[in-house]
Amino acid sequence: MQEDFLHYIWKFQKFSKTELITQNDEAIEIVNHGSHNLDSGPDFFSAKIRIGGQLWVGNVEIHLKSSDWYAHRHEIDSAYDNVILHVVWQHDVDVFRKDNTVIPTLELKNRIENSTLSSYNKLFSGNKKWIPCEDSFGEVDDFVLQNWLERLYFERLENKSDLIFELLKFSKNDWEAVLFMMLAKNFGLKNNGQAFLSIARSFDYSVLRKVQKNQIQIEALLLGQAGLLETELDDEYFNKLKTEYRFIKNKFQLENRDVLPVQFFRLRPVNFPTIRLAQMATLYFENHQLFSKVIAAKSKEEIYGLFNSSASGFWDTHFHFNSLSPKRKKKLSKSFIDLLIINTILPVVFCHHKHTGKEIPETLLELIQSVNPEENNVIVKFNALKPVAKNAMHSQALLELKTNYCDKRKCIQCGVGVSLIKG
């Protein structure tokens, strides 16, 4: 048994209250069970409990055994001085306050219904399963699951906020620069995400603003900072880029010594860093003040219009500088733009509203729900248990569920786990 289970039992008062007494035979009446504390300190704050006819207001601490109070060294921690009730699965020793009075203890071992214990044991019996509740996931009520997934999606946005706010500080509160850096990271996808982010952070965004009216200069800036213009080639376009980069580098005193090397290995040619950086150059050539346009966009179709960009003409017949390929326009696909909506645009919009104190617009949820779900092993396995991922909000929420709840076995804090225990 985990202590979290007892937290759940106390929080939802899932135990028999008939003739509640302490281990010292004092009557207990729970007026208010308190508010659950997920940080350090006692487990429930500001409870109101009548013990032996006396109303007490204070904190509740929960352990599997009474002796855990001493195992956790609470007797020397002043944060626990205001504990008015010790709730345990099994009472094995009296616990004393600093003034040597006994802290009242409630033992739950014989007060929890067998059905609740059975549901809990079933949930935690499959240690080797992909997720603890995989045998029961399909039984979860659709309404419960949908509400939980919506909450998880916003938890995922919150978890993505740290990097965005770090970039906001780095850029001195320039949201256009934040969007650019986040787009760079996600244009690089998994293999080159960190390298592309290091490129975007290697120069002040004001440099991009100053060259934005010249497409070849933007391309030269990005490819040059990536270290892709350092070889010698007998190619007119390559050498033009190289000349432009040399000029820009000298003019703005640029360095790229901290830029991470980009990778080509095991990438589909369409995802080569040359192509993705060239596409990004066109995007910014065609869209000045892109952040303002993104914030104003209300639908997926509007964003598709903004990101309807192709790499410059040279790349129609190239994936790399030194080899020809069959002619094909290197245009951003809708599936790639969907990834940008999921991983860049909506997290940045969410953080902007949070930073400015504005209410999160309903259009944010409508937009993520209009995007197709991602396709990966996690989503495939969840859909095999119950066909649930119908849009990108669902797929993002399921990734959050797997990573931060299932893998960490936080079933008692999970809407799915709680619903299964309740039965």
C-alpha positions, -999 to +999 in steps of 0.1 A: +000+000+000+011+035-008+006+065+015-011+083-014-039+058-011-046+070+025-045+106+012-072+097-012-092+079+015-090+109+038-096+135+011-128+118-001-137+105+033-140+070+019-141+052+053-167+042+079-174+071+104-195+050+127-183+055+163-151+072+153-126+071+182-089+078+187-066+051+199-072+065+234-110+061+231-118+098+225-148+104+202-140+120+169-162+142+148-148+155+114-163+189+108-138+198+079-112+173+067-089+202+056-072+211+023-048+187+006-012+199+007+009+186-022+041+204-009+063+198+021+047+199+056+016+182+070-007+165+045-039+184+051-041+220+063-068+239+083-089+209+093-117+213+119-121+182+141-139+177+174-120+153+196-134+143+230-159+172+228-132+198+221-132+215+187-096+217+173-085+237+142-051+226+127-034+201+105-037+164+097-007+141+091-011+108+074+012+077+075+010+040+069+022+033+105+022+056+135+060+050+139+066+067+105+062+100+124+096+092+140+111+076+109+104+109+091+118+130+120+086+150+124+092+153+161+121+178+155+103+197+127+083+227+139+061+225+107+043+196+125+037+213+158+001+221+148-010+186+139-043+179+157-049+143+143-026+116+131-044+093+106-027+059+100-034+026+084-019+008+114-013+021+149+019+007+163+032+034+187+020+065+205+033+098+191+040+127+214+041+165+210+070+185+224+051+191+256+048+152+260+010+151+253-001+124+229-012+134+194-047+118+188-045+089+163-072+075+140-065+040+127-082+032+093-073-004+089-107-018+097-128+011+084-123+009+046-147-011+024-134-043+009-145-031-026-124+000-023-094-020-011-100-046-039-101-018-066-069-003-052-051-036-051-062-045-086-048-011-098-014-017-083-010-054-088+003-053-124+038-039-118+050-051-152+021-036-172+025-008-197+002+013-174-011+001-140-048+003-152-044-011-187-069-040-179-095-014-167-088+017-188-115+008-213-141+008-185-135+045-176-166+067-181-163+088-212-174+120-194-148+115-166-121+107-192-128+137-214-128+161-184-095+146-171-078+149-206-088+185-209-073+192-175-041+173-185-038+193-216-035+225-196-011+208-172+011+200-203+009+237-213+020+247-178+049+222-180+060+237-213+059+272-199+093+271-181+113+272-214+091+299-229+094+322-198+132+315-197+134+327-234+112+357-225+137+367-199+166+360-222+150+382-249+142+410-225+104+405-229+104+404-267+076+380-276+085+382-313+119+368-303+104+342-281+082+329-310+112+328-333+133+308-308+105+284-301+098+280-338+135+273-345+135+246-318+105+229-333+116+233-370+145+212-359+122+185-346+137+159-323+171+154-339+180+191-344+157+209-320+184+219-295+209+228-323+183+250-340+175+266-307+212+274-302+212+290-336+183+312-328+199+322-294+233+329-310+222+364-322+199+391-310+165+391-327+171+427-338+196+413-363+168+393-380+146+424-380+173+443-399+178+417-426+141+406-428+134+424-461+161+404-479+153+367-482+189+357-491+203+376-461+179+358-437+189+325-453+226+334-451+221+344-414+205+311-404+227+288-425+258+307-416+252+306-379+245+269-383+280+264-397+267+252-431+286+278-452+321+270-441+332+247-469+344+256-504+320+249-533+319+259-569+283+270-568+270+305-575+242+304-550+263+289-522+290+315-527+264+343-527+251+331-494+287+329-481+294+365-492+262+378-476+269+359-444+305+373-442+290+408-445+263+402-419+287+385-395+312+414-396+285+441-395+267+427-364+298+411-348+282+376-348+297+345-332+286+309-335+311+291-313+284+280-289+260+267-316+255+230-315+263+210-347+233+201-368+227+165-378+218+149-412+222+113-402+191+091-403+169+120-413+145+120-442+158+145-468+127+167-463+138+172-427+175+180-435+186+211-416+193+229-449+157+226-459+141+234-426+164+265-421+156+277-457+119+273-451+122+292-419+140+320-437+111+323-462+086+323-434+102+353-418+108+370-452+071+368-459+058+375-424+071+406-406+057+408-370+047+371-371+039+370-334+012+397-338-003+377-367-002+344-347-019+360-317-046+374-340-053+341-357-085+324-346-085+292-366-063+264-380-069+277-415-056+312-407-024+296-393-021+274-424-022+306-444+005+323-424+028+293-427+022+286-464+059+290-471+084+272-493+122+271-493+137+294-519+140+283-555+175+268-552+161+241-529+136+229-555+164+208-569+186+203-538+184+189-503+220+197-497+244+222-514+266+197-531+241+174-548+211+177-572+178+161-566+146+157-587+127+191-589+102+195-561+089+225-542+100+223-505+068+236-490+058+233-454+032+205-452+000+208-432+011+179-410+043+198-401+024+230-395+001+210-371+032+201-351+041+237-349+006+246-337+008+219-310+044+224-298+050+261-305+021+283-313-004+273-287+021+271-258+034+306-267-001+320-270-010+303-236+021+318-219+015+353-234-020+354-220-008+341-187+020+366-186-003+396-194-030+384-169-055+378-196-081+350-195-071+320-217-094+323-248-118+296-257-103+297-292-071+281-278-090+250-269-110+251-301-078+253-321-061+223-305-092+203-309-093+211-346-059+196-351-054+159-359-039+137-331-002+129-332+008+095-343+033+077-320+036+045-300+020+060-268-011+071-287-014+039-306-013+019-273-038+041-255-062+038-285-058+000-284-071+001-248-099+026-256-103+047-288-098+080-272-074+102-292-096+120-316-077+153-318-044+168-308-057+179-274-063+142-266-029+131-279-011+158-259-031+150-228-023+112-232+014+120-234+011+140-202-008+111-186+017+085-195+048+105-186+037+122-154+011+099-140+013+063-153+051+060-154+054+076-120+025+054-107+006+085-094-027+067-098-043+083-067-037+117-081-050+107-116-087+112-126-086+078-142-072+060-112-096+077-088-126+068-109-115+031-110-110+030-073-144+046-066-159+020-089 
